[in-house]
Amino acid sequence: AVAKDILDKKSTIYEAYFSVMTNLSFLTEHGAPRSIMLTSSRPQEGKSSSSLSLASVLAATGKSVILVDADLRNPSLNRYLEMPNKKGLSHYLSGDDALEDMIATMPQFGFELMTAGKTPPNAAELLGSDRLSTLIDVLLTRYDHVLIDSAPLLGLADAPLIARRVEGVLFTIEANSTKTRVISTSLMRLRMAGAKLFGAIVTKVSAKNSAYGYGYGYGYGDRKS
């Protein structure tokens, strides 16, 4: 449903993420950050739908965008977009350099997608390798923006490993659901990893007003590297 709604520029979800994109454009001297990781405390907080929506809005402004599914343990972008998850990030991190075989064009959304690929037995080890930095560097020569949909923070090493390799992080929080202590623990893990926190996307804000209620706010953590 999110995938369809984001295509409607008059929809609530499009307007909300256009606002997110506008706020991001003030964060750096070169406008919106070129590499961003999206994460959350736990699953089902709207992290992947937020990644999809932000990629779509950025692409709609004429930017070249690639969205990378780095949730190697539980990939979902391929399910949202109803496409196969055959060859992707895990294959590149394992030494396969055939990038063209791992990137799909999504003409209806305007961005390109790298799926997670086959689930590896050693996700954290792969994400902690220099291959991830190499990939991001290569993608930044081809695209204006690289968005990375990572695994949730709690109980996994994956997101902190990715966070240190991007310009900064957007943290997704489900309104009226996620406990403050859980959020604080997650944010502390990001800080300990040396991540720069750009802000928080608060999802499912008001079910009464819309099927999707999305908001955006700053105030979680600091912006120190």
Contacts in CASP RR format, 6 or more apart in sequence:
PFRMAT RR
TARGET T0000
AUTHOR 0000-0000-0000
METHOD contacts of the structure
MODEL  1
AVAKDILDKKSTIYEAYFSVMTNLSFLTEHGAPRSIMLTSSRPQEGKSSS
SLSLASVLAATGKSVILVDADLRNPSLNRYLEMPNKKGLSHYLSGDDALE
DMIATMPQFGFELMTAGKTPPNAAELLGSDRLSTLIDVLLTRYDHVLIDS
APLLGLADAPLIARRVEGVLFTIEANSTKTRVISTSLMRLRMAGAKLFGA
IVTKVSAKNSAYGYGYGYGYGDRKS
1 211 0 8 1.000
1 212 0 8 1.000
2 13 0 8 1.000
2 49 0 8 1.000
2 52 0 8 1.000
2 53 0 8 1.000
2 80 0 8 1.000
2 212 0 8 1.000
3 52 0 8 1.000
3 80 0 8 1.000
3 81 0 8 1.000
3 109 0 8 1.000
5 11 0 8 1.000
5 12 0 8 1.000
5 13 0 8 1.000
5 14 0 8 1.000
5 211 0 8 1.000
5 212 0 8 1.000
6 13 0 8 1.000
6 14 0 8 1.000
6 17 0 8 1.000
6 52 0 8 1.000
6 53 0 8 1.000
6 56 0 8 1.000
6 57 0 8 1.000
6 109 0 8 1.000
7 14 0 8 1.000
7 56 0 8 1.000
7 108 0 8 1.000
7 109 0 8 1.000
8 14 0 8 1.000
9 60 0 8 1.000
12 209 0 8 1.000
12 210 0 8 1.000
12 212 0 8 1.000
12 213 0 8 1.000
12 214 0 8 1.000
13 53 0 8 1.000
13 210 0 8 1.000
13 212 0 8 1.000
13 213 0 8 1.000
13 214 0 8 1.000
14 53 0 8 1.000
14 56 0 8 1.000
14 57 0 8 1.000
16 53 0 8 1.000
16 212 0 8 1.000
16 213 0 8 1.000
16 214 0 8 1.000
16 215 0 8 1.000
16 216 0 8 1.000
17 50 0 8 1.000
17 53 0 8 1.000
17 54 0 8 1.000
17 56 0 8 1.000
17 57 0 8 1.000
17 214 0 8 1.000
18 57 0 8 1.000
19 215 0 8 1.000
19 216 0 8 1.000
20 54 0 8 1.000
20 57 0 8 1.000
20 170 0 8 1.000
20 201 0 8 1.000
20 215 0 8 1.000
20 216 0 8 1.000
21 32 0 8 1.000
21 54 0 8 1.000
21 57 0 8 1.000
21 58 0 8 1.000
21 61 0 8 1.000
23 216 0 8 1.000
23 217 0 8 1.000
23 218 0 8 1.000
24 31 0 8 1.000
24 32 0 8 1.000
24 33 0 8 1.000
24 36 0 8 1.000
24 198 0 8 1.000
25 31 0 8 1.000
25 32 0 8 1.000
27 33 0 8 1.000
27 198 0 8 1.000
28 167 0 8 1.000
32 58 0 8 1.000
32 145 0 8 1.000
33 145 0 8 1.000
33 166 0 8 1.000
33 167 0 8 1.000
33 168 0 8 1.000
33 198 0 8 1.000
34 140 0 8 1.000
34 144 0 8 1.000
34 145 0 8 1.000
34 146 0 8 1.000
34 167 0 8 1.000
35 136 0 8 1.000
35 140 0 8 1.000
35 145 0 8 1.000
35 146 0 8 1.000
35 147 0 8 1.000
35 148 0 8 1.000
35 165 0 8 1.000
35 166 0 8 1.000
35 167 0 8 1.000
35 168 0 8 1.000
36 54 0 8 1.000
36 145 0 8 1.000
36 146 0 8 1.000
36 147 0 8 1.000
36 148 0 8 1.000
36 166 0 8 1.000
36 167 0 8 1.000
36 168 0 8 1.000
36 169 0 8 1.000
36 170 0 8 1.000
36 198 0 8 1.000
37 70 0 8 1.000
37 147 0 8 1.000
37 148 0 8 1.000
37 150 0 8 1.000
37 159 0 8 1.000
37 162 0 8 1.000
37 163 0 8 1.000
37 166 0 8 1.000
37 168 0 8 1.000
37 169 0 8 1.000
37 170 0 8 1.000
37 195 0 8 1.000
38 47 0 8 1.000
38 50 0 8 1.000
38 51 0 8 1.000
38 54 0 8 1.000
38 147 0 8 1.000
38 148 0 8 1.000
38 149 0 8 1.000
38 150 0 8 1.000
38 169 0 8 1.000
38 170 0 8 1.000
38 171 0 8 1.000
38 172 0 8 1.000
38 201 0 8 1.000
39 47 0 8 1.000
39 150 0 8 1.000
39 151 0 8 1.000
39 152 0 8 1.000
39 153 0 8 1.000
39 159 0 8 1.000
39 163 0 8 1.000
39 169 0 8 1.000
39 170 0 8 1.000
39 171 0 8 1.000
39 172 0 8 1.000
39 186 0 8 1.000
39 190 0 8 1.000
40 46 0 8 1.000
40 47 0 8 1.000
40 152 0 8 1.000
40 153 0 8 1.000
40 171 0 8 1.000
40 172 0 8 1.000
40 173 0 8 1.000
40 174 0 8 1.000
40 186 0 8 1.000
41 152 0 8 1.000
41 153 0 8 1.000
41 154 0 8 1.000
41 173 0 8 1.000
41 178 0 8 1.000
41 182 0 8 1.000
41 183 0 8 1.000
41 185 0 8 1.000
41 186 0 8 1.000
42 152 0 8 1.000
42 153 0 8 1.000
42 154 0 8 1.000
42 178 0 8 1.000
42 182 0 8 1.000
43 74 0 8 1.000
43 152 0 8 1.000
44 174 0 8 1.000
45 152 0 8 1.000
45 172 0 8 1.000
45 173 0 8 1.000
45 174 0 8 1.000
45 177 0 8 1.000
45 178 0 8 1.000
45 203 0 8 1.000
46 172 0 8 1.000
46 174 0 8 1.000
46 203 0 8 1.000
46 204 0 8 1.000
47 149 0 8 1.000
47 150 0 8 1.000
47 152 0 8 1.000
47 172 0 8 1.000
48 69 0 8 1.000
48 71 0 8 1.000
48 76 0 8 1.000
48 77 0 8 1.000
48 80 0 8 1.000
48 149 0 8 1.000
49 80 0 8 1.000
49 203 0 8 1.000
50 170 0 8 1.000
50 172 0 8 1.000
50 201 0 8 1.000
50 203 0 8 1.000
50 214 0 8 1.000
51 67 0 8 1.000
51 77 0 8 1.000
51 147 0 8 1.000
51 148 0 8 1.000
51 149 0 8 1.000
52 67 0 8 1.000
52 77 0 8 1.000
52 80 0 8 1.000
52 81 0 8 1.000
52 109 0 8 1.000
53 214 0 8 1.000
54 147 0 8 1.000
54 170 0 8 1.000
55 65 0 8 1.000
55 67 0 8 1.000
55 109 0 8 1.000
55 111 0 8 1.000
55 145 0 8 1.000
55 147 0 8 1.000
56 109 0 8 1.000
56 110 0 8 1.000
56 111 0 8 1.000
58 65 0 8 1.000
58 111 0 8 1.000
58 144 0 8 1.000
58 145 0 8 1.000
58 147 0 8 1.000
59 65 0 8 1.000
59 109 0 8 1.000
59 110 0 8 1.000
59 111 0 8 1.000
60 110 0 8 1.000
63 144 0 8 1.000
63 145 0 8 1.000
64 111 0 8 1.000
64 112 0 8 1.000
64 142 0 8 1.000
64 143 0 8 1.000
64 144 0 8 1.000
64 145 0 8 1.000
65 110 0 8 1.000
65 111 0 8 1.000
65 112 0 8 1.000
65 143 0 8 1.000
65 144 0 8 1.000
65 145 0 8 1.000
65 146 0 8 1.000
65 147 0 8 1.000
66 103 0 8 1.000
66 111 0 8 1.000
66 112 0 8 1.000
66 113 0 8 1.000
66 114 0 8 1.000
66 139 0 8 1.000
66 142 0 8 1.000
66 143 0 8 1.000
66 145 0 8 1.000
66 146 0 8 1.000
66 147 0 8 1.000
67 77 0 8 1.000
67 111 0 8 1.000
67 112 0 8 1.000
67 113 0 8 1.000
67 114 0 8 1.000
67 147 0 8 1.000
67 148 0 8 1.000
67 149 0 8 1.000
68 89 0 8 1.000
68 113 0 8 1.000
68 114 0 8 1.000
68 135 0 8 1.000
68 139 0 8 1.000
68 146 0 8 1.000
68 147 0 8 1.000
68 148 0 8 1.000
68 149 0 8 1.000
69 75 0 8 1.000
69 76 0 8 1.000
69 77 0 8 1.000
69 78 0 8 1.000
69 85 0 8 1.000
69 89 0 8 1.000
69 113 0 8 1.000
69 114 0 8 1.000
69 115 0 8 1.000
69 116 0 8 1.000
69 117 0 8 1.000
69 149 0 8 1.000
70 89 0 8 1.000
70 116 0 8 1.000
70 127 0 8 1.000
70 148 0 8 1.000
70 149 0 8 1.000
70 150 0 8 1.000
70 151 0 8 1.000
70 158 0 8 1.000
70 162 0 8 1.000
71 116 0 8 1.000
71 149 0 8 1.000
71 150 0 8 1.000
71 151 0 8 1.000
71 158 0 8 1.000
72 89 0 8 1.000
72 90 0 8 1.000
72 116 0 8 1.000
72 117 0 8 1.000
72 119 0 8 1.000
72 120 0 8 1.000
72 123 0 8 1.000
72 126 0 8 1.000
72 127 0 8 1.000
72 151 0 8 1.000
72 158 0 8 1.000
73 119 0 8 1.000
73 123 0 8 1.000
73 151 0 8 1.000
73 156 0 8 1.000
73 158 0 8 1.000
74 151 0 8 1.000
75 85 0 8 1.000
75 115 0 8 1.000
75 116 0 8 1.000
75 117 0 8 1.000
75 119 0 8 1.000
76 149 0 8 1.000
77 113 0 8 1.000
77 115 0 8 1.000
77 116 0 8 1.000
77 149 0 8 1.000
78 84 0 8 1.000
78 85 0 8 1.000
78 115 0 8 1.000
78 116 0 8 1.000
81 106 0 8 1.000
81 113 0 8 1.000
83 104 0 8 1.000
83 113 0 8 1.000
83 115 0 8 1.000
84 115 0 8 1.000
85 115 0 8 1.000
85 116 0 8 1.000
85 117 0 8 1.000
85 118 0 8 1.000
86 115 0 8 1.000
86 117 0 8 1.000
86 118 0 8 1.000
87 96 0 8 1.000
87 101 0 8 1.000
87 102 0 8 1.000
87 115 0 8 1.000
87 117 0 8 1.000
87 118 0 8 1.000
88 102 0 8 1.000
88 114 0 8 1.000
88 115 0 8 1.000
88 116 0 8 1.000
88 117 0 8 1.000
88 118 0 8 1.000
89 102 0 8 1.000
89 114 0 8 1.000
89 115 0 8 1.000
89 116 0 8 1.000
89 117 0 8 1.000
89 135 0 8 1.000
90 116 0 8 1.000
90 117 0 8 1.000
90 118 0 8 1.000
90 119 0 8 1.000
90 120 0 8 1.000
90 123 0 8 1.000
90 126 0 8 1.000
91 102 0 8 1.000
91 117 0 8 1.000
91 118 0 8 1.000
92 99 0 8 1.000
92 102 0 8 1.000
92 114 0 8 1.000
92 131 0 8 1.000
92 135 0 8 1.000
93 120 0 8 1.000
93 126 0 8 1.000
93 127 0 8 1.000
93 129 0 8 1.000
93 131 0 8 1.000
93 132 0 8 1.000
93 135 0 8 1.000
94 120 0 8 1.000
94 126 0 8 1.000
95 131 0 8 1.000
96 102 0 8 1.000
99 138 0 8 1.000
102 114 0 8 1.000
102 115 0 8 1.000
102 117 0 8 1.000
103 112 0 8 1.000
103 113 0 8 1.000
103 114 0 8 1.000
104 112 0 8 1.000
104 113 0 8 1.000
104 114 0 8 1.000
104 115 0 8 1.000
105 112 0 8 1.000
106 112 0 8 1.000
106 113 0 8 1.000
112 143 0 8 1.000
120 126 0 8 1.000
123 151 0 8 1.000
123 158 0 8 1.000
124 156 0 8 1.000
124 157 0 8 1.000
124 158 0 8 1.000
124 161 0 8 1.000
126 132 0 8 1.000
127 157 0 8 1.000
127 158 0 8 1.000
127 161 0 8 1.000
127 162 0 8 1.000
128 161 0 8 1.000
132 161 0 8 1.000
132 162 0 8 1.000
132 165 0 8 1.000
133 165 0 8 1.000
136 146 0 8 1.000
136 148 0 8 1.000
136 165 0 8 1.000
136 166 0 8 1.000
139 146 0 8 1.000
140 146 0 8 1.000
146 166 0 8 1.000
148 162 0 8 1.000
148 166 0 8 1.000
150 158 0 8 1.000
150 159 0 8 1.000
150 162 0 8 1.000
150 163 0 8 1.000
151 158 0 8 1.000
151 159 0 8 1.000
152 159 0 8 1.000
153 159 0 8 1.000
153 160 0 8 1.000
153 186 0 8 1.000
153 189 0 8 1.000
153 190 0 8 1.000
154 182 0 8 1.000
154 185 0 8 1.000
154 186 0 8 1.000
159 189 0 8 1.000
159 190 0 8 1.000
160 189 0 8 1.000
160 190 0 8 1.000
160 192 0 8 1.000
160 193 0 8 1.000
160 195 0 8 1.000
161 193 0 8 1.000
163 169 0 8 1.000
163 190 0 8 1.000
163 193 0 8 1.000
163 194 0 8 1.000
163 195 0 8 1.000
164 193 0 8 1.000
164 194 0 8 1.000
164 195 0 8 1.000
167 196 0 8 1.000
168 195 0 8 1.000
168 196 0 8 1.000
168 197 0 8 1.000
168 198 0 8 1.000
169 190 0 8 1.000
169 195 0 8 1.000
169 196 0 8 1.000
169 197 0 8 1.000
169 198 0 8 1.000
169 199 0 8 1.000
170 198 0 8 1.000
170 199 0 8 1.000
170 200 0 8 1.000
170 201 0 8 1.000
171 186 0 8 1.000
171 187 0 8 1.000
171 190 0 8 1.000
171 197 0 8 1.000
171 199 0 8 1.000
171 200 0 8 1.000
171 201 0 8 1.000
171 220 0 8 1.000
172 200 0 8 1.000
172 201 0 8 1.000
172 203 0 8 1.000
173 183 0 8 1.000
173 200 0 8 1.000
173 201 0 8 1.000
173 202 0 8 1.000
173 203 0 8 1.000
174 202 0 8 1.000
174 203 0 8 1.000
174 204 0 8 1.000
175 202 0 8 1.000
175 203 0 8 1.000
175 204 0 8 1.000
175 205 0 8 1.000
176 204 0 8 1.000
177 204 0 8 1.000
183 220 0 8 1.000
187 197 0 8 1.000
187 220 0 8 1.000
187 221 0 8 1.000
190 197 0 8 1.000
191 197 0 8 1.000
191 221 0 8 1.000
191 222 0 8 1.000
194 225 0 8 1.000
196 223 0 8 1.000
196 224 0 8 1.000
196 225 0 8 1.000
197 220 0 8 1.000
197 221 0 8 1.000
197 222 0 8 1.000
197 223 0 8 1.000
198 223 0 8 1.000
199 216 0 8 1.000
199 217 0 8 1.000
199 218 0 8 1.000
199 219 0 8 1.000
199 220 0 8 1.000
199 221 0 8 1.000
200 216 0 8 1.000
200 217 0 8 1.000
200 218 0 8 1.000
200 219 0 8 1.000
200 220 0 8 1.000
201 214 0 8 1.000
201 215 0 8 1.000
201 216 0 8 1.000
201 217 0 8 1.000
202 214 0 8 1.000
202 215 0 8 1.000
202 216 0 8 1.000
202 217 0 8 1.000
203 212 0 8 1.000
203 213 0 8 1.000
203 214 0 8 1.000
203 215 0 8 1.000
204 212 0 8 1.000
204 213 0 8 1.000
204 214 0 8 1.000
205 213 0 8 1.000
205 214 0 8 1.000
205 215 0 8 1.000
206 213 0 8 1.000
207 213 0 8 1.000
END
